[in-house]
Amino acid sequence: MSEPTAEIPAESVQTADADEHPRTESHDPAVPAAYAAFMRKGWGDRALDMPRHPVADLAAARRARLADAFPDDRLVLPAGTYKVRANDTDYRFRPDTAHTYFSGNQTSDAVLVIEDGESVLYARPRSERDTDEFFRDRQYGELWAGRRPSAQEISDSLGIEVRHVKDLPSFDDDRKTRDLTRDEDLARVADELRLVKDDWEIGELQEACDITALGFDDSVREWDRVLEFGERWIEGTFFRRARAMGNDIGYDSICAGGSHATTLHWIDNTGAIEPGKLVLLDMGVEGRNLYTADVTRTLPVDGRFTPLQRDLYDLVQQAQQAGIDAVRPGAAFLAAHHAAMEVLAHGLEDLQLLPVSAEEALDPESKLYSRWTLHGTSHMLGMDVHDCGRSSADIYPKGDLAEGMVLTVEPGLYFQEDDLLVPEELRGIGIRIEDDILVTADGHRNLSASLPRTSADVEEWMGSRIGG
């Protein structure tokens, strides 16, 4: 009996021939035959400079491991295609993580096929000059969207056979075809293979953290503008650094002044930055090979914490340090969370906020402390900010840490402005501190350690940067 086959979803790739149907708009001028013929003449030949990518050999080994997990199946991993932002404009393209991890390719509308130990990348290369695509097509045309690499240039750079995506087979045979966009087992294994980072990946994550630190530094150096324009200025300042030195931001920046910090994913970034309050900044740069940082600092708008702000900040920082100290090979992934929550629960008890003892609140059947902590302390980090989320729950989050894994440690305290169970002076305060932690052979290393963490160091850093 034949196994089911998998069609490539239309939303994952565009295989239509733009030579015949260039993507144009109703307001584009007409193209007479004479003009079209004239445009196809008189062009020189110019190649893109695409040296062999450092990920090429690593990606080949990754594909071999993935193929070994499904020896009898055909594996299909699409890169994805453009998504509409509004009417006839698209979001900037970012390829599917697994596709790029196993191929190195970052061009749109490509499909990686692994079968019988062999891999072929079906890609959409630049068009030849004997068609209308290069000067008419708004999505793929060289004169509209930029010069795409040729099939040979992609192949030489990534060390993989490349064919035109229009030649992608229909896969209508008896062999079982697993499409990553639809096959849960393939998606699970692909994510689990990414849990442990190799040395090259760790270098990419370190670079993303280093650029992220520069983005935080930029923001504080422009504090006069921050006070003038509010959260939007920080968002824009950080984005400038991300685009200048990386690929993009790894996720929408959270620039949360005052009570906005109690909304965990505040990304509107439309509020004012007001003296006397705190501002929570959760921001991360995505590097040019798509590895992202994820760092949070909570800063006093005046450059110095009030006594109450410092006490709360120090409590969160102590909880974070306890979480970081729990990270080591063989420890449970959840060890950092439990260590951090132990500190925060006892701190909430000291503040006389808990209706029960800290030990009672920490009971898994209670967790009353969570009213003011809200979220987990850690998630995996890599090419996705919340990395490897389709792994088996027994491996992540219920499994143990191993050397080469990278995770965040990010406890927080959040007192909503309408929470009548806390004193008025606490309402509207949100504090989170987050760093990116590599599991090493003998413990851990903080990849984002260049950014100050303690209250004293934060004050010293801000004092040396504001107006500098």
C-alpha positions as CSV (number, residue, x, y, z in Angstrom):
1,M,0.0,0.0,0.0
2,S,1.4,3.4,-0.9
3,E,2.3,6.0,1.7
4,P,0.6,9.4,1.6
5,T,2.6,12.1,-0.2
6,A,2.9,15.7,0.8
7,E,2.2,18.6,-1.4
8,I,4.2,21.8,-0.8
9,P,1.8,24.4,0.7
10,A,1.2,27.4,-1.6
11,E,2.0,29.7,1.2
12,S,5.5,28.2,1.6
13,V,6.9,28.8,-1.8
14,Q,6.1,30.5,-5.1
15,T,7.0,28.2,-8.0
16,A,5.0,30.1,-10.7
17,D,7.1,31.3,-13.6
18,A,7.4,35.0,-13.4
19,D,8.7,35.0,-16.9
20,E,5.1,34.6,-18.0
21,H,3.4,36.3,-15.1
22,P,5.6,39.0,-13.7
23,R,4.3,40.5,-10.5
24,T,3.1,44.0,-11.4
25,E,0.5,46.4,-10.1
26,S,-2.4,48.1,-11.8
27,H,-0.7,51.5,-11.7
28,D,2.5,50.3,-13.5
29,P,3.0,51.8,-16.9
30,A,2.3,49.7,-20.0
31,V,5.2,47.8,-21.5
32,P,5.1,47.9,-25.3
33,A,6.8,45.0,-27.2
34,A,9.4,47.4,-28.5
35,Y,10.3,48.5,-25.0
36,A,10.5,45.0,-23.7
37,A,12.7,43.9,-26.6
38,F,15.0,46.9,-26.0
39,M,15.3,46.1,-22.3
40,R,16.6,42.6,-23.1
41,K,19.7,43.9,-24.9
42,G,23.0,45.3,-24.0
43,W,23.6,44.0,-20.5
44,G,27.0,42.8,-19.2
45,D,27.6,39.7,-17.1
46,R,28.4,40.3,-13.5
47,A,28.7,37.7,-10.7
48,L,28.0,38.2,-7.0
49,D,30.9,37.7,-4.6
50,M,29.7,34.7,-2.6
51,P,32.6,32.8,-1.0
52,R,32.0,29.4,0.6
53,H,29.9,30.0,3.7
54,P,31.4,28.8,7.0
55,V,28.1,26.9,7.7
56,A,28.3,24.8,4.6
57,D,30.1,21.8,6.1
58,L,28.2,22.1,9.3
59,A,24.9,22.1,7.4
60,A,25.9,19.0,5.5
61,A,26.6,17.1,8.8
62,R,23.2,18.4,10.1
63,R,21.4,17.0,7.1
64,A,23.0,13.7,7.6
65,R,21.8,13.5,11.2
66,L,18.3,14.5,10.1
67,A,18.3,11.9,7.3
68,D,19.4,9.2,9.7
69,A,16.3,9.8,11.8
70,F,14.1,9.1,8.8
71,P,16.0,6.7,6.6
72,D,13.1,5.6,4.5
73,D,11.4,8.9,3.9
74,R,11.8,11.9,1.7
75,L,12.2,15.1,3.8
76,V,11.0,18.5,2.5
77,L,11.9,21.7,4.3
78,P,10.6,24.9,2.6
79,A,12.1,28.3,3.2
80,G,8.8,30.1,2.9
81,T,7.8,33.0,0.8
82,Y,6.8,36.6,1.2
83,K,4.0,37.7,3.4
84,V,1.8,40.7,2.7
85,R,2.0,43.6,5.1
86,A,-0.5,45.9,3.4
87,N,-2.1,45.7,0.0
88,D,0.9,45.3,-2.4
89,T,3.8,45.7,0.1
90,D,5.4,42.7,1.8
91,Y,7.2,42.3,5.1
92,R,11.0,41.9,4.8
93,F,11.6,38.2,4.1
94,R,13.1,36.0,6.8
95,P,13.5,32.3,6.0
96,D,12.2,29.4,8.0
97,T,14.7,28.6,10.8
98,A,14.9,24.8,10.1
99,H,15.4,25.4,6.4
100,T,18.3,27.7,7.0
101,Y,19.8,25.5,9.8
102,F,20.0,22.5,7.5
103,S,20.9,24.3,4.3
104,G,22.5,27.6,5.1
105,N,20.2,29.2,2.5
106,Q,18.5,32.5,3.3
107,T,16.8,33.2,-0.1
108,S,13.0,33.1,-0.4
109,D,10.9,30.4,-2.2
110,A,13.5,27.7,-1.8
111,V,12.9,24.1,-0.8
112,L,15.4,21.7,0.7
113,V,14.8,18.1,-0.3
114,I,16.7,15.2,1.5
115,E,16.3,11.8,0.0
116,D,18.5,8.6,0.0
117,G,21.3,10.4,1.7
118,E,21.4,13.1,-1.0
119,S,20.2,16.7,-0.7
120,V,19.0,19.1,-3.4
121,L,18.2,22.8,-2.8
122,Y,15.4,24.0,-5.1
123,A,15.9,27.7,-5.2
124,R,14.7,30.7,-7.1
125,P,17.8,32.2,-8.7
126,R,18.0,35.5,-10.6
127,S,16.3,35.6,-13.9
128,E,18.0,35.7,-17.2
129,R,17.9,38.8,-19.3
130,D,15.7,37.2,-22.0
131,T,12.6,37.6,-19.9
132,D,10.5,40.5,-18.5
133,E,11.1,39.4,-14.9
134,F,14.3,41.3,-14.2
135,F,12.9,44.7,-15.0
136,R,9.1,44.2,-14.4
137,D,8.6,41.9,-11.5
138,R,8.2,43.8,-8.2
139,Q,8.9,40.8,-6.0
140,Y,11.7,39.1,-7.7
141,G,12.9,41.5,-10.4
142,E,16.5,42.5,-10.1
143,L,15.8,46.2,-11.0
144,W,12.9,46.2,-8.4
145,A,14.1,44.1,-5.5
146,G,17.8,43.6,-6.0
147,R,20.1,41.0,-7.6
148,R,19.4,37.4,-6.4
149,P,22.3,34.9,-6.6
150,S,22.4,32.4,-9.5
151,A,22.0,28.7,-8.9
152,Q,25.7,28.2,-9.3
153,E,26.6,31.0,-6.8
154,I,24.3,29.5,-4.2
155,S,25.7,26.0,-4.8
156,D,29.3,27.2,-4.6
157,S,28.6,29.1,-1.4
158,L,26.6,26.4,0.4
159,G,28.2,23.3,-1.0
160,I,24.9,21.7,-2.1
161,E,23.4,20.9,-5.4
162,V,21.0,23.6,-6.5
163,R,18.2,23.4,-9.1
164,H,15.5,25.9,-10.1
165,V,12.4,25.8,-7.9
166,K,10.2,25.5,-11.0
167,D,11.7,22.0,-11.4
168,L,10.6,20.9,-7.9
169,P,9.0,17.5,-8.3
170,S,5.4,16.8,-7.5
171,F,6.3,13.9,-5.2
172,D,3.4,11.9,-6.4
173,D,5.1,8.5,-6.1
174,D,4.7,5.8,-3.4
175,R,7.5,7.1,-1.2
176,K,6.4,8.8,2.1
177,T,7.2,12.5,1.9
178,R,7.5,14.4,5.1
179,D,6.9,18.2,4.8
180,L,8.3,20.2,7.8
181,T,5.4,22.6,7.7
182,R,2.9,19.8,8.2
183,D,4.7,16.8,9.8
184,E,4.9,17.0,13.6
185,D,7.5,14.2,13.9
186,L,9.9,15.9,11.4
187,A,9.4,19.3,13.1
188,R,10.1,17.7,16.5
189,V,13.3,16.0,15.4
190,A,14.5,19.1,13.6
191,D,14.1,21.2,16.7
192,E,15.7,18.6,19.0
193,L,18.8,18.5,16.8
194,R,19.1,22.2,17.3
195,L,19.1,22.1,21.1
196,V,22.9,21.7,21.5
197,K,24.9,24.5,19.8
198,D,28.2,23.9,18.1
199,D,31.2,26.3,18.5
200,W,30.2,28.2,15.4
201,E,26.7,28.8,16.6
202,I,28.0,29.9,20.0
203,G,30.2,32.4,18.3
204,E,27.1,33.7,16.4
205,L,25.1,34.0,19.6
206,Q,28.0,35.8,21.3
207,E,28.2,38.3,18.5
208,A,24.5,38.9,18.7
209,C,24.8,39.5,22.5
210,D,27.7,41.9,21.9
211,I,25.8,43.9,19.3
212,T,22.8,43.9,21.6
213,A,24.9,45.5,24.4
214,L,26.0,48.2,22.0
215,G,22.3,48.9,21.2
216,F,21.5,49.3,24.9
217,D,24.5,51.6,25.2
218,D,23.3,53.7,22.3
219,S,19.9,54.1,24.0
220,V,21.4,55.4,27.2
221,R,23.7,57.7,25.4
222,E,20.7,59.3,23.8
223,W,18.8,59.7,27.1
224,D,17.9,63.4,26.4
225,R,16.1,62.3,23.3
226,V,14.5,59.4,25.2
227,L,13.1,61.8,27.7
228,E,11.8,64.0,24.8
229,F,10.3,61.3,22.6
230,G,9.7,58.4,25.0
231,E,9.6,54.7,24.3
232,R,9.6,55.2,20.5
233,W,13.1,56.7,20.6
234,I,14.6,53.7,22.4
235,E,12.9,51.3,19.9
236,G,14.2,53.2,17.0
237,T,17.7,53.7,18.4
238,F,18.1,50.0,19.1
239,F,16.7,49.0,15.7
240,R,19.3,51.2,14.0
241,R,22.1,49.3,15.7
242,A,20.5,45.9,14.9
243,R,20.2,46.8,11.2
244,A,23.7,48.4,11.1
245,M,25.6,45.4,12.5
246,G,23.1,42.5,12.3
247,N,20.2,41.3,10.2
248,D,17.3,42.7,12.2
249,I,15.8,42.6,15.7
250,G,15.2,39.1,16.9
251,Y,11.7,40.0,18.1
252,D,9.7,43.2,18.6
253,S,11.5,45.3,21.2
254,I,9.8,45.9,24.5
255,C,10.5,49.4,25.6
256,A,8.2,49.7,28.6
257,G,8.2,52.9,30.7
258,G,6.4,53.0,34.1
259,S,3.4,50.8,34.4
260,H,3.8,49.5,30.9
261,A,6.5,47.3,32.3
262,T,3.8,45.2,34.0
263,T,2.6,44.1,30.6
264,L,5.0,41.3,29.7
265,H,5.0,41.8,26.0
266,W,4.5,45.5,25.7
267,I,5.5,46.2,22.1
268,D,3.4,49.3,21.3
269,N,6.2,51.5,22.6
270,T,4.1,54.6,22.4
271,G,4.4,55.8,26.0
272,A,6.4,58.6,27.7
273,I,9.6,58.0,29.7
274,E,8.9,59.8,33.0
275,P,11.3,61.0,35.6
276,G,11.1,59.1,38.9
277,K,10.0,55.9,37.3
278,L,11.6,52.8,35.8
279,V,11.9,51.6,32.2
280,L,12.1,48.0,31.3
281,L,14.0,47.2,28.0
282,D,13.7,43.7,26.6
283,M,15.6,43.8,23.3
284,G,17.8,41.5,21.1
285,V,19.7,41.7,17.9
286,E,19.4,39.0,15.3
287,G,22.8,38.5,13.6
288,R,23.3,38.1,9.9
289,N,23.2,34.3,10.2
290,L,19.9,34.6,12.1
291,Y,21.1,33.8,15.7
292,T,19.4,36.1,18.2
293,A,20.2,37.6,21.6
294,D,17.4,38.2,24.2
295,V,18.4,40.6,27.0
296,T,16.5,42.6,29.5
297,R,17.5,45.5,31.7
298,T,15.3,47.6,34.0
299,L,16.7,51.1,34.3
300,P,15.9,54.1,36.6
301,V,14.8,57.0,34.4
302,D,16.7,59.4,36.6
303,G,19.9,57.4,36.5
304,R,19.6,56.4,40.1
305,F,17.2,54.1,41.9
306,T,15.0,55.3,44.7
307,P,15.4,53.2,47.9
308,L,12.2,51.3,47.1
309,Q,13.2,50.7,43.5
310,R,16.6,49.5,44.5
311,D,15.2,47.1,47.1
312,L,12.9,45.5,44.5
313,Y,15.6,45.5,41.8
314,D,18.1,43.9,44.1
315,L,15.6,41.2,45.0
316,V,15.0,40.4,41.3
317,Q,18.8,40.4,40.6
318,Q,19.4,38.0,43.5
319,A,16.7,35.7,42.1
320,Q,18.4,35.9,38.7
321,Q,21.8,35.1,40.2
322,A,20.3,32.1,41.9
323,G,18.9,30.9,38.6
324,I,22.1,31.4,36.8
325,D,24.0,29.6,39.5
326,A,21.7,26.6,39.0
327,V,22.7,26.2,35.3
328,R,25.1,23.3,34.7
329,P,25.3,20.1,32.6
330,G,23.0,17.4,34.1
331,A,20.8,19.9,36.0
332,A,17.1,20.0,35.1
333,F,16.2,22.7,32.6
334,L,13.7,23.9,35.2
335,A,16.3,24.2,37.9
336,A,17.0,27.9,37.1
337,H,13.2,28.6,37.4
338,H,12.9,26.9,40.8
339,A,15.9,28.6,42.2
340,A,14.8,32.0,41.1
341,M,11.2,31.5,42.4
342,E,12.5,30.3,45.7
343,V,14.2,33.7,46.2
344,L,11.3,35.7,44.9
345,A,8.7,33.9,47.0
346,H,10.7,34.5,50.2
347,G,11.2,38.1,49.1
348,L,7.4,38.5,48.7
349,E,7.0,37.0,52.1
350,D,9.4,39.6,53.5
351,L,7.3,42.3,51.9
352,Q,4.2,40.8,53.7
353,L,2.4,40.3,50.4
354,L,1.8,36.6,50.5
355,P,-1.4,35.4,52.3
356,V,0.5,32.2,53.2
357,S,4.1,31.4,54.0
358,A,6.7,31.3,51.2
359,E,7.0,27.5,51.6
360,E,3.2,27.1,51.2
361,A,3.2,29.4,48.2
362,L,6.0,27.5,46.5
363,D,3.9,24.3,46.7
364,P,3.1,23.2,43.1
365,E,-0.6,23.0,44.2
366,S,-0.5,26.6,45.3
367,K,2.0,28.9,43.5
368,L,0.3,32.0,44.9
369,Y,3.5,33.9,44.5
370,S,3.0,33.7,40.7
371,R,0.5,36.6,40.9
372,W,3.6,38.8,40.9
373,T,6.1,36.7,38.9
374,L,3.7,35.6,36.1
375,H,6.1,33.8,33.7
376,G,8.7,31.0,33.6
377,T,12.3,32.0,34.2
378,S,13.9,30.4,31.1
379,H,13.5,29.4,27.5
380,M,16.0,28.0,25.0
381,L,17.7,30.5,22.7
382,G,19.2,30.2,19.2
383,M,18.0,31.0,15.7
384,D,14.6,31.6,17.3
385,V,14.2,33.7,20.3
386,H,12.0,31.0,21.8
387,D,14.1,28.2,20.3
388,C,13.3,24.5,19.7
389,G,9.7,24.8,21.0
390,R,8.5,21.8,19.1
391,S,10.8,19.4,20.9
392,S,9.4,16.6,22.9
393,A,8.3,17.9,26.3
394,D,10.3,15.1,27.9
395,I,13.4,16.6,26.4
396,Y,12.5,20.3,26.7
397,P,11.3,21.7,29.1
398,K,11.1,18.6,31.3
399,G,14.6,17.3,30.5
400,D,18.1,18.1,31.6
401,L,20.6,20.6,30.4
402,A,23.6,19.6,28.3
403,E,26.8,21.3,27.4
404,G,26.2,23.6,24.4
405,M,22.7,24.5,25.2
406,V,21.9,28.2,25.5
407,L,19.0,29.5,27.6
408,T,17.7,32.7,29.1
409,V,17.5,33.4,32.8
410,E,14.9,36.2,33.3
411,P,12.9,36.4,36.5
412,G,10.7,39.4,37.2
413,L,8.4,41.1,39.6
414,Y,5.2,42.8,38.3
415,F,2.8,44.8,40.4
416,Q,-0.2,45.9,38.4
417,E,-1.3,49.4,38.8
418,D,-4.8,48.3,39.8
419,D,-3.6,45.5,42.2
420,L,-5.3,46.3,45.5
421,L,-3.4,43.5,47.3
422,V,-0.2,45.4,47.3
423,P,0.7,48.8,48.9
424,E,0.0,51.8,46.7
425,E,3.7,52.6,46.3
426,L,4.4,49.3,44.6
427,R,1.6,49.6,42.0
428,G,2.7,50.1,38.5
429,I,6.3,48.8,39.0
430,G,7.6,46.1,36.8
431,I,11.2,44.8,36.9
432,R,12.8,42.0,34.8
433,I,16.5,41.2,34.4
434,E,17.5,38.7,31.6
435,D,20.7,37.3,30.3
436,D,21.7,34.6,27.8
437,I,23.5,31.7,29.5
438,L,25.6,29.0,27.8
439,V,25.9,25.7,29.5
440,T,29.6,24.8,29.6
441,A,31.4,21.6,30.6
442,D,32.0,22.9,34.1
443,G,28.9,25.1,34.6
444,H,27.9,28.1,32.6
445,R,29.0,31.3,30.9
446,N,26.9,34.5,30.6
447,L,27.1,35.6,26.9
448,S,25.5,39.0,27.7
449,A,27.7,39.7,30.8
450,S,29.1,43.0,29.2
451,L,25.9,44.8,30.2
452,P,25.8,45.8,33.9
453,R,23.4,43.9,36.1
454,T,23.7,45.0,39.7
455,S,21.9,48.1,40.8
456,A,25.2,49.9,41.6
457,D,26.7,48.9,38.3
458,V,23.6,50.1,36.4
459,E,23.8,53.5,38.1
460,E,27.5,53.8,37.4
461,W,26.9,52.8,33.7
462,M,24.1,55.2,33.2
463,G,26.0,58.0,34.9
464,S,28.9,57.5,32.5
465,R,26.8,57.4,29.4
466,I,24.0,59.9,29.8
467,G,25.0,63.0,27.9
468,G,28.2,61.3,26.8
